[in-house]
Amino acid sequence: MTAPLAVMDWTIVGLLALVVFTWVLLRRWHRYFKRRQTDPSPVVKVPRPDDQAASRPSYSDVSPELLKFEVQLEERARELMAQLDSKMVALMHLIRDARQCIDRLEMAQHGPTTDEATPQAPVETPPLDPELVKIHALAKQGFSAVTIAHQVERPLDEIEKILGHR
């Protein structure tokens, strides 16, 4: 039961490759540790700060004006996002209403088909909130958002959000 010559050749080549690979790794490992013992590392170890100081950012090197500007930017970004959200909701309602109008116009133009012969219930628009009507009326009269907020007893940011999408 002898293995063919080709299989034995590949086995020997594989073993030789493994021996060479191991020799290279051992040589590099020996050089690394030898150099590390004779030549100390030029890296200076810095002591770790305590956990409490590392957890909070330090703003001591930032000017107060820059901090105030950053806060104003964040507030403005929040306001803009609220305005965008409210405008997006209003736009979605307008698109829905426009689709309903298009459907009614197409029905009026072509007449009802067999499946549309049954009358459909008219789409009701939700009733307007009397407070919203009052807020918009006060805004049209020229009152500021702060004054309107005091009169209707609602938070200022809510009034600004309501007035932002009209």
Beta strands, then each sheet from edge to edge (+ up, - down):
end
